[in-house]
């Protein structure tokens, strides 16, 4: 695809957002606007029929008005997932400096957007903004739909009011995409100022810690299926959503938008349920975590936040379960690090001995054992023996092609340097003895 074609297509997509309020004389009772179709060359004007009543009926929407104009709102209530009362201790693992109000679920506002593109930037619009909050024991969902660009300020103002009512923002990848895009839209509006949430909980990163090793993908739909036990059934691929919206702007039937709103509603329901599952694990993984990889994930989060005692306990539980080989090595390495920090060198040395071998973690285990015998046990001969074993393992791995030349040189240089220092230490007592005899 040429650069010129990409530029033209982007221009026409942006133009598709700009409807005229003038009526189409050839279609009485319908509003219309003029749009150049990228596939009609040379460009010629094309009238887009627009029937507000049909759109509202198709979406089950209500037209609303505020000081910036009209916007479209869709409301529904779901009994599932049920309302959840989060534990402040678990929340502190995600946002250590968050205010105490973060534990008040009534102030939470779940947010998810559908946009005209995935690249972000000033040319990307959020044409559907879905929000949800706990109410009546279940989840109340409201969706703001952008019928045309002129309604964006009204939509943004309505969202601003909702965030003022519930200022704890809850998203899935919203810190990186949804919220920065909306902040850009607020700036571009030049009229409506962006609200400032009291806190922003994003559950993408804890989900990665807990389930990426088991699932590979941590897309929300995959987490629903494999973690929550939900099956969405027929659902849109996210990549198709922008084109469905552009087709609507070009005069396509509004009924095709219904699956887009359903997709957004399912994302909000999945986010609410996933947040409950993650916070339950962070609060009580010792009793709820039956999966070794989940325990390992909670351990990593606890260690990162300085809860070393709890992290050590959970690492031990995860190692006692069945972990994949590489994950088991990482868990043992982390547990050994915490044991060393707490002065439990018996456990640390046991873990290091179990980990030695031809791998990055294995060579680091050799190194940690050598450091222990040199500096703590004061046994220079044992430290030298361990370094020799490490060098022999490196040479064997290089000969059979089990290690890259770059990694070999890196570790070989570190072990050679340590051996030289240990040999100098070993010679020092002999030289000191000779000096004493000479003086006598």
C-alpha positions as CSV (number, residue, x, y, z in Angstrom):
1,X,0.0,0.0,0.0
2,X,1.5,3.3,-1.0
3,X,2.0,6.2,1.4
4,X,-0.4,8.3,-0.7
5,X,-3.1,5.8,-0.4
6,X,-2.7,5.5,3.4
7,X,-2.8,9.3,3.7
8,X,-6.0,9.6,1.6
9,X,-7.7,6.8,3.4
10,X,-7.0,8.5,6.8
11,X,-8.3,11.8,5.5
12,X,-11.5,10.2,4.3
13,X,-12.0,8.4,7.6
14,X,-11.7,11.6,9.4
15,X,-14.1,13.3,7.0
16,X,-16.5,10.5,7.7
17,X,-16.8,11.8,11.2
18,X,-18.0,15.2,10.0
19,X,-21.6,15.2,9.1
20,X,-23.5,18.2,8.0
21,X,-26.8,19.0,9.7
22,X,-28.4,20.0,6.4
23,X,-31.2,17.8,5.2
24,X,-31.1,15.8,2.0
25,X,-33.6,17.2,-0.4
26,X,-33.9,13.9,-2.2
27,X,-34.7,12.0,1.0
28,X,-37.5,13.8,2.9
29,X,-37.4,13.3,6.6
30,X,-33.8,12.2,6.6
31,X,-30.8,14.2,7.7
32,X,-27.7,13.9,5.5
33,X,-24.1,15.1,4.9
34,X,-21.6,15.0,2.1
35,X,-18.7,12.6,2.1
36,X,-16.0,11.8,-0.5
37,X,-15.7,8.0,-0.9
38,X,-12.1,7.0,-1.1
39,X,-12.9,4.3,-3.7
40,X,-14.8,6.7,-6.0
41,X,-12.2,8.5,-8.2
42,X,-12.5,11.3,-9.2
43,X,-14.0,12.3,-5.9
44,X,-17.7,13.2,-6.0
45,X,-20.1,14.1,-3.2
46,X,-22.2,11.3,-1.8
47,X,-25.3,11.8,0.4
48,X,-25.5,9.7,3.6
49,X,-29.0,9.0,4.9
50,X,-29.3,9.4,8.6
51,X,-32.4,8.3,10.6
52,X,-32.0,9.1,14.3
53,X,-35.1,7.2,15.3
54,X,-33.9,4.0,13.5
55,X,-30.5,4.3,15.2
56,X,-32.0,4.8,18.7
57,X,-34.3,1.9,18.2
58,X,-31.6,-0.4,16.9
59,X,-29.3,0.3,19.8
60,X,-32.0,0.7,22.5
61,X,-30.6,4.2,23.1
62,X,-32.0,7.4,24.5
63,X,-31.0,10.9,23.2
64,X,-29.9,13.2,25.9
65,X,-28.8,16.8,26.1
66,X,-26.4,18.9,28.2
67,X,-24.9,22.3,27.8
68,X,-22.8,21.2,24.9
69,X,-25.6,19.6,22.9
70,X,-27.0,16.2,22.2
71,X,-25.5,12.7,22.8
72,X,-26.8,9.2,22.7
73,X,-26.9,7.0,25.9
74,X,-27.5,3.3,26.3
75,X,-28.2,1.8,29.8
76,X,-28.5,-1.7,31.1
77,X,-28.1,-3.6,34.4
78,X,-26.5,-7.0,34.9
79,X,-26.8,-9.3,37.9
80,X,-23.5,-10.9,37.0
81,X,-20.9,-10.2,38.2
82,X,-22.2,-9.5,41.7
83,X,-20.9,-6.5,43.6
84,X,-17.5,-7.0,45.3
85,X,-16.0,-5.4,48.4
86,X,-12.2,-5.0,47.8
87,X,-9.6,-5.5,50.5
88,X,-7.4,-2.4,51.0
89,X,-4.4,-4.6,51.6
90,X,-4.8,-6.2,48.2
91,X,-5.3,-2.8,46.6
92,X,-2.1,-1.5,48.2
93,X,-0.2,-4.2,46.2
94,X,-1.3,-2.5,43.0
95,X,-1.2,1.1,44.0
96,X,0.9,1.6,47.2
97,X,0.2,5.3,47.5
98,X,-3.5,5.3,46.7
99,X,-5.9,7.0,49.0
100,X,-8.0,5.0,51.4
101,X,-11.1,5.7,49.3
102,X,-9.8,3.2,46.8
103,X,-11.4,0.4,48.9
104,X,-14.8,2.0,48.5
105,X,-16.2,0.1,45.5
106,X,-19.1,2.6,45.3
107,X,-16.5,5.1,44.0
108,X,-15.3,2.7,41.2
109,X,-16.0,3.5,37.6
110,X,-15.1,0.8,35.1
111,X,-14.2,2.2,31.7
112,X,-13.7,0.7,28.2
113,X,-13.7,2.4,24.8
114,X,-14.2,1.5,21.2
115,X,-12.2,3.7,18.8
116,X,-11.6,4.5,15.2
117,X,-8.1,3.0,15.3
118,X,-5.6,1.4,17.6
119,X,-2.7,3.7,17.0
120,X,-4.0,6.5,19.2
121,X,-3.0,10.1,18.5
122,X,-5.0,13.2,17.8
123,X,-6.7,11.6,14.7
124,X,-8.3,8.7,16.7
125,X,-11.7,9.1,18.1
126,X,-13.5,7.2,20.9
127,X,-16.8,6.7,19.2
128,X,-18.1,4.5,22.0
129,X,-17.3,5.0,25.6
130,X,-18.6,2.3,28.0
131,X,-18.7,2.9,31.7
132,X,-20.0,0.7,34.5
133,X,-20.4,0.9,38.3
134,X,-21.7,-1.3,41.1
135,X,-25.4,-0.6,41.8
136,X,-28.2,-2.7,43.3
137,X,-25.9,-5.7,43.9
138,X,-24.9,-5.9,40.2
139,X,-23.3,-3.9,37.5
140,X,-25.0,-0.9,35.9
141,X,-23.7,-0.2,32.4
142,X,-23.9,3.1,30.4
143,X,-22.6,3.6,26.9
144,X,-22.1,6.9,25.2
145,X,-22.2,6.7,21.4
146,X,-20.8,9.3,19.0
147,X,-23.3,9.7,16.2
148,X,-21.2,12.4,14.6
149,X,-18.2,14.5,15.5
150,X,-20.3,17.5,16.5
151,X,-21.5,15.5,19.5
152,X,-18.1,14.8,21.0
153,X,-18.1,17.7,23.5
154,X,-21.5,16.7,24.8
155,X,-20.2,13.1,25.2
156,X,-17.0,14.1,26.9
157,X,-18.9,16.4,29.3
158,X,-21.3,13.5,30.2
159,X,-18.3,11.3,30.9
160,X,-16.7,14.0,33.0
161,X,-19.8,14.1,35.2
162,X,-19.8,10.4,35.7
163,X,-16.1,10.4,36.8
164,X,-16.8,13.3,39.2
165,X,-19.4,11.0,40.8
166,X,-17.1,7.9,40.9
167,X,-13.5,9.1,40.8
168,X,-11.7,5.7,41.0
169,X,-11.1,4.7,37.4
170,X,-10.8,0.9,36.7
171,X,-9.6,-0.3,33.3
172,X,-7.8,-3.1,31.5
173,X,-4.9,-1.6,29.6
174,X,-6.6,1.8,30.1
175,X,-3.5,3.4,31.5
176,X,-1.7,2.9,28.2
177,X,-4.5,3.3,25.7
178,X,-8.1,4.3,26.7
179,X,-7.4,7.0,29.2
180,X,-4.5,8.8,27.3
181,X,-6.7,8.7,24.2
182,X,-9.6,10.3,26.1
183,X,-7.3,12.9,27.6
184,X,-6.2,13.8,24.1
185,X,-9.9,14.1,23.0
186,X,-10.5,16.5,26.0
187,X,-7.6,18.6,25.0
188,X,-8.7,18.7,21.4
189,X,-12.2,19.7,22.4
190,X,-10.8,23.1,23.8
191,X,-14.0,23.4,25.8
192,X,-14.3,20.5,28.2
193,X,-11.5,20.0,30.7
194,X,-10.3,16.4,31.4
195,X,-11.3,15.1,34.8
196,X,-8.6,13.9,37.2
197,X,-9.4,10.6,38.8
198,X,-8.4,10.1,42.5
199,X,-6.8,6.8,41.5
200,X,-6.5,4.6,38.4
201,X,-6.6,0.8,38.8
202,X,-5.4,-1.0,35.7
203,X,-5.6,-4.8,35.8
204,X,-3.6,-5.7,32.7
205,X,-0.2,-6.0,34.5
206,X,-1.4,-8.1,37.5
207,X,-3.2,-10.3,35.0
208,X,0.1,-10.8,33.1
209,X,1.8,-11.7,36.4
210,X,-0.8,-14.3,37.3
211,X,-1.7,-15.9,34.0
212,X,0.6,-15.1,31.1
213,X,2.8,-18.1,31.8
214,X,-0.1,-20.5,31.7
215,X,-2.2,-18.9,28.9
216,X,0.3,-17.0,26.8
217,X,-2.4,-14.5,25.8
218,X,-3.9,-12.3,28.4
219,X,-6.6,-10.8,26.2
220,X,-9.7,-10.2,28.2
221,X,-11.8,-12.8,26.3
222,X,-9.1,-15.4,26.9
223,X,-9.0,-14.6,30.6
224,X,-12.8,-14.9,30.7
225,X,-12.7,-18.3,29.2
226,X,-9.8,-19.9,31.1
227,X,-9.9,-18.0,34.4
228,X,-13.5,-17.0,34.9
229,X,-15.1,-19.9,33.2
230,X,-17.2,-17.7,30.9
231,X,-17.8,-18.2,27.2
232,X,-18.8,-15.1,25.2
233,X,-20.0,-17.2,22.3
234,X,-20.2,-15.3,19.0
235,X,-18.2,-12.0,19.4
236,X,-16.6,-9.5,17.2
237,X,-12.9,-9.4,16.5
238,X,-11.6,-6.1,17.9
239,X,-9.9,-5.3,14.6
240,X,-13.2,-5.2,12.7
241,X,-14.9,-2.7,15.0
242,X,-13.5,0.6,13.4
243,X,-14.6,-0.5,10.0
244,X,-18.1,-1.2,11.2
245,X,-18.3,2.3,12.6
246,X,-17.0,3.8,9.3
247,X,-19.5,1.8,7.4
248,X,-22.3,3.3,9.6
249,X,-20.9,6.8,8.9
250,X,-21.0,6.1,5.2
251,X,-24.7,5.2,5.4
252,X,-24.6,1.6,6.5
253,X,-27.5,0.1,8.5
254,X,-27.2,1.0,12.2
255,X,-28.2,-2.6,13.2
256,X,-24.6,-3.6,12.4
257,X,-23.5,-1.5,15.4
258,X,-25.4,-3.7,17.9
259,X,-22.6,-6.4,18.1
260,X,-20.1,-3.5,18.8
261,X,-22.1,-2.3,21.8
262,X,-22.5,-6.0,23.0
263,X,-18.8,-6.5,22.7
264,X,-18.2,-3.3,24.8
265,X,-20.7,-4.5,27.4
266,X,-19.0,-7.9,27.7
267,X,-15.6,-6.2,28.1
268,X,-17.0,-4.2,31.0
269,X,-18.6,-7.3,32.6
270,X,-15.3,-9.2,32.1
271,X,-13.3,-6.4,33.6
272,X,-15.5,-6.2,36.7
273,X,-15.4,-9.9,37.3
274,X,-11.6,-10.1,36.6
275,X,-10.9,-7.3,39.1
276,X,-12.8,-9.3,41.8
277,X,-10.8,-12.4,41.0
278,X,-7.4,-10.7,41.0
279,X,-8.1,-8.8,44.2
280,X,-9.4,-12.0,45.9
281,X,-6.1,-13.8,45.0
282,X,-4.0,-10.9,46.2
283,X,-6.0,-10.8,49.5
284,X,-6.0,-14.5,50.3
285,X,-3.9,-16.5,47.8
286,X,-2.8,-18.8,50.6
287,X,-6.3,-20.3,50.7
288,X,-7.7,-19.5,47.2
289,X,-4.7,-20.2,45.0
290,X,-4.7,-23.8,43.9
291,X,-2.7,-23.2,40.8
292,X,1.1,-23.0,41.3
293,X,1.5,-20.4,38.6
294,X,-1.1,-18.2,40.3
295,X,0.8,-18.5,43.5
296,X,4.0,-17.7,41.7
297,X,2.4,-14.6,40.2
298,X,1.1,-13.4,43.6
299,X,4.6,-14.0,45.0
300,X,6.2,-11.8,42.4
301,X,3.7,-9.0,43.1
302,X,4.3,-9.2,46.9
303,X,8.1,-9.2,46.4
304,X,7.9,-6.1,44.2
305,X,5.9,-4.3,46.8
306,X,8.2,-5.2,49.6
307,X,6.0,-7.8,51.4
308,X,9.0,-10.2,51.5
309,X,7.7,-12.5,54.3
310,X,4.5,-13.2,52.4
311,X,6.3,-13.5,49.1
312,X,8.7,-16.1,50.6
313,X,5.8,-18.2,51.9
314,X,4.0,-18.1,48.6
315,X,7.2,-18.9,46.6
316,X,7.6,-22.0,48.8
317,X,4.0,-23.0,48.1
318,X,4.4,-22.5,44.4
319,X,7.6,-24.6,44.3
320,X,5.9,-27.4,46.2
321,X,3.3,-27.6,43.4
322,X,4.1,-28.6,39.9
323,X,5.6,-25.7,38.0
324,X,7.1,-25.6,34.4
325,X,10.9,-26.1,34.5
326,X,11.9,-22.6,33.7
327,X,9.3,-21.1,36.1
328,X,10.5,-23.4,38.8
329,X,14.0,-22.1,38.3
330,X,12.8,-18.5,38.6
331,X,10.8,-19.3,41.7
332,X,13.8,-21.0,43.4
333,X,16.1,-18.1,42.4
334,X,13.6,-15.6,43.9
335,X,13.1,-17.6,47.1
336,X,16.9,-17.9,47.5
337,X,17.3,-14.2,47.1
338,X,14.7,-13.6,49.9
339,X,16.3,-16.2,52.1
340,X,19.7,-14.6,51.6
341,X,18.1,-11.2,52.5
342,X,16.8,-12.6,55.7
343,X,20.0,-14.4,56.6
344,X,18.7,-17.9,56.0
345,X,21.8,-19.2,54.2
346,X,21.0,-22.9,54.8
347,X,17.9,-22.6,52.7
348,X,19.6,-20.2,50.2
349,X,22.5,-22.6,49.7
350,X,20.2,-25.6,49.3
351,X,18.2,-23.7,46.6
352,X,21.4,-22.6,44.8
353,X,22.8,-26.2,44.8
354,X,19.5,-27.4,43.3
355,X,19.7,-24.8,40.5
356,X,23.3,-25.0,39.3
357,X,23.8,-26.1,35.7
358,X,23.8,-24.8,32.1
359,X,21.4,-21.9,32.2
360,X,21.6,-18.3,33.1
361,X,20.0,-19.1,36.5
362,X,22.3,-22.1,36.9
363,X,25.5,-19.9,36.4
364,X,24.1,-17.3,38.7
365,X,23.5,-20.0,41.3
366,X,27.2,-21.1,41.0
367,X,28.2,-17.4,41.5
368,X,26.0,-17.0,44.6
369,X,27.4,-20.1,46.2
370,X,31.0,-18.9,45.5
371,X,30.1,-15.5,47.1
372,X,28.6,-17.3,50.2
373,X,31.7,-19.5,50.7
374,X,34.1,-16.6,50.1
375,X,32.5,-13.9,52.3
376,X,30.2,-15.7,54.8
377,X,31.7,-19.2,55.4
378,X,35.3,-17.8,54.9
379,X,36.1,-21.0,53.0
380,X,38.2,-19.9,50.1
381,X,39.0,-23.4,48.9
382,X,35.4,-24.4,48.7
383,X,34.7,-21.1,46.8
384,X,37.5,-22.0,44.3
385,X,36.1,-25.5,43.9
386,X,32.7,-24.1,43.0
387,X,34.2,-21.6,40.5
388,X,36.1,-24.4,38.8
389,X,32.9,-26.4,38.5
390,X,31.2,-23.5,36.9
391,X,34.1,-22.9,34.4
392,X,34.1,-26.7,33.5
393,X,30.3,-26.5,32.9
394,X,30.8,-23.5,30.7
395,X,33.5,-25.2,28.6
396,X,31.4,-28.3,28.2
397,X,28.3,-26.3,27.2
398,X,30.4,-24.4,24.6
399,X,31.8,-27.5,23.1
400,X,28.4,-29.1,22.6
401,X,26.7,-25.9,21.5
402,X,24.5,-25.5,24.5
403,X,25.5,-21.9,25.1
404,X,26.0,-18.9,22.8
405,X,29.5,-17.5,22.5
406,X,28.4,-14.2,23.9
407,X,26.9,-15.7,27.0
408,X,30.0,-17.9,27.4
409,X,32.3,-14.9,27.3
410,X,30.2,-13.0,29.8
411,X,30.1,-15.7,32.4
412,X,33.7,-16.9,31.7
413,X,35.0,-13.4,32.4
414,X,33.1,-13.1,35.7
415,X,34.3,-16.5,36.9
416,X,37.9,-15.9,35.8
417,X,37.9,-12.6,37.7
418,X,36.5,-14.3,40.8
419,X,39.1,-17.1,40.6
420,X,42.0,-14.6,40.3
421,X,40.8,-12.8,43.4
422,X,40.4,-16.1,45.3
423,X,43.9,-17.3,44.3
424,X,45.4,-14.0,45.5
425,X,43.6,-14.4,48.9
426,X,44.9,-18.0,49.1
427,X,48.5,-16.8,48.6
428,X,48.4,-14.0,51.1
429,X,48.7,-16.1,54.4
430,X,51.8,-17.8,52.9
431,X,53.4,-14.5,52.1
432,X,52.5,-13.1,55.5
433,X,54.2,-16.1,57.1
434,X,57.4,-15.7,55.1
435,X,57.5,-12.0,56.1
436,X,57.3,-12.9,59.8
437,X,60.2,-15.5,59.5
438,X,62.4,-12.9,57.7
439,X,61.9,-10.4,60.4
440,X,62.8,-13.0,63.0
